[in-house]
Amino acid sequence: NEKVEYITVLDDSIIYVNKDNHLYQCDLDGQNKKVLLKKAVYYVVVKDDLIYYQDDSDHESIHVYNMNKKINNRQSYNINLIEDKIYYTSGSGIYCINTDGSSDQKLSSETAFNLIYLDEHLYYYNRRYRIHFVLMQSDYLNKQISRNDNYNPKETSRSRILVGTKRIHNYYIMFL
């Protein structure tokens, strides 16, 4: 048994990252393993046969494997692809960039952790361990319209995705 992360089925194969954070591909039955990238990669997302990832050796920037293309020059974490945009976090805030690398925009200066897209919202928590969400409309992110510093997941319709405590080390975000 091998520890793997970022598992995605693409056509007749599985794309994943192994315990050394190298990008692999194998058949659906686990046979015919092939190394795609023998370097540390994180936040792997597959969309439309393209593999996006954070390249740890290149200032933690976003790259596209299939196009051998660098998307940005910023440290990038928590990559989310929504239509033709990539939403990600950096040490200096939350950003949005087109999948072709154009129009890199800062959406918020707040330090965000665990950026997750669900039901037209981006969810994250900040250094004060409080949950926030950003409402999305159409294919573009509007300004942040809701910051609930007293967010209680048990009191909202979104409780099906968020459980946990306000301590960062005990906080869990779950999808059902």
C-alpha positions in Angstrom: 0.0 0.0 0.0 1.2 3.4 -0.9 0.2 6.8 0.6 -1.2 9.0 -2.1 -2.9 12.4 -2.4 -4.7 14.5 -4.9 -6.3 11.5 -6.6 -8.2 12.2 -9.9 -9.5 9.9 -12.6 -8.6 11.2 -16.1 -10.0 9.2 -19.0 -8.7 5.6 -18.5 -6.0 6.5 -15.9 -5.5 7.8 -12.4 -3.4 10.9 -11.7 -2.0 11.2 -8.1 0.8 12.4 -6.0 2.9 9.8 -4.1 4.5 10.0 -0.6 7.4 11.9 -2.1 5.0 14.5 -3.6 5.9 13.4 -7.2 3.2 13.4 -9.8 2.2 9.9 -11.1 -0.2 8.3 -13.6 -1.4 4.7 -13.6 -4.1 2.5 -15.1 -7.5 2.3 -13.3 -6.4 -1.0 -11.9 -3.2 0.5 -10.4 -0.9 -1.1 -13.0 1.5 0.6 -15.4 2.7 3.4 -13.0 4.4 6.2 -14.8 6.2 9.2 -13.2 5.0 12.5 -14.8 7.0 14.8 -12.6 9.8 13.8 -10.3 9.8 16.9 -8.1 7.6 18.1 -5.2 4.1 19.2 -6.4 1.1 20.2 -4.3 -2.6 21.2 -4.8 -3.0 19.1 -8.0 -6.2 19.9 -9.8 -7.3 18.3 -13.1 -9.7 20.0 -15.5 -10.4 19.5 -19.2 -7.4 17.1 -19.5 -5.0 19.7 -18.1 -3.1 19.1 -14.8 -2.6 22.2 -12.7 -0.2 22.1 -9.7 1.9 24.1 -7.4 5.6 23.6 -8.2 7.4 23.6 -4.9 10.8 24.1 -6.5 9.7 27.2 -8.5 8.8 29.6 -5.7 5.6 27.5 -5.1 4.0 29.0 -8.3 1.2 27.5 -10.3 2.1 25.4 -13.4 0.2 23.4 -16.1 1.8 20.0 -16.7 0.3 19.2 -20.1 1.3 22.6 -21.5 4.6 22.9 -19.8 3.5 26.4 -18.8 4.0 28.6 -15.7 0.8 30.4 -14.8 2.1 32.9 -12.1 5.1 34.0 -10.2 3.5 34.1 -6.7 3.6 31.6 -3.9 0.3 29.8 -4.4 -1.7 27.5 -2.1 -5.2 26.0 -2.0 -5.8 26.0 -5.8 -9.4 26.0 -6.9 -10.4 26.0 -10.6 -13.8 27.4 -11.3 -14.6 27.7 -15.0 -11.7 29.6 -16.6 -10.3 31.1 -13.4 -8.0 29.8 -10.7 -8.6 31.0 -7.1 -5.8 30.6 -4.7 -4.2 31.9 -1.5 -0.8 33.4 -0.9 0.9 34.8 2.2 -0.4 38.2 1.2 -4.1 37.4 0.5 -6.6 35.7 -1.8 -6.1 35.9 -5.6 -7.8 35.1 -8.8 -6.1 34.5 -12.2 -7.3 33.3 -15.5 -6.2 29.8 -16.5 -4.0 31.2 -19.3 -2.0 33.2 -16.7 -3.5 36.6 -17.5 -5.3 39.1 -15.1 -3.8 38.1 -11.7 -6.0 40.0 -9.3 -5.8 40.4 -5.5 -9.3 39.9 -4.1 -8.4 40.3 -0.4 -5.4 41.2 1.7 -6.5 38.8 4.5 -4.4 35.8 5.1 -6.6 32.8 4.3 -6.3 29.1 5.0 -8.0 26.1 3.4 -9.8 28.0 0.5 -12.6 25.7 -0.7 -15.2 26.3 -3.4 -18.7 24.9 -2.9 -22.2 26.1 -4.1 -21.0 29.3 -5.6 -19.1 30.3 -2.4 -15.4 30.3 -1.5 -14.9 29.3 2.1 -11.8 30.0 4.1 -10.7 30.7 7.7 -8.3 33.4 8.9 -5.6 33.8 11.5 -8.3 34.4 14.2 -9.6 30.9 13.3 -13.0 32.3 12.1 -14.8 31.1 9.1 -15.6 33.5 6.3 -17.1 33.1 2.9 -17.0 35.0 -0.4 -20.1 35.0 -2.6 -19.5 34.2 -6.3 -21.7 35.2 -9.1 -21.5 34.2 -12.7 -17.9 33.4 -13.7 -16.4 36.3 -11.7 -15.8 36.8 -8.0 -17.7 39.8 -6.5 -16.3 41.7 -3.6 -16.4 40.0 -0.3 -20.0 40.6 0.9 -20.2 38.5 4.1 -17.7 38.2 6.9 -19.3 36.5 9.9 -16.9 36.6 12.8 -19.3 34.6 14.9 -19.9 32.0 12.3 -21.5 28.9 13.8 -21.8 26.1 11.3 -24.6 24.4 13.2 -26.9 27.4 12.7 -26.8 27.7 9.0 -27.8 25.8 5.9 -24.1 25.3 5.1 -23.6 23.2 8.2 -23.4 20.1 6.0 -19.9 21.1 4.9 -18.3 22.6 8.0 -17.6 21.0 11.4 -15.0 21.5 14.0 -13.7 23.9 16.6 -12.2 27.3 16.2 -8.7 26.1 17.0 -6.7 25.8 13.9 -5.2 22.4 14.7 -8.6 20.9 15.4 -10.5 22.5 12.5 -11.8 20.2 9.8 -13.7 21.0 6.6 -15.6 18.1 5.2 -17.5 17.4 2.0 -20.6 15.2 2.1 
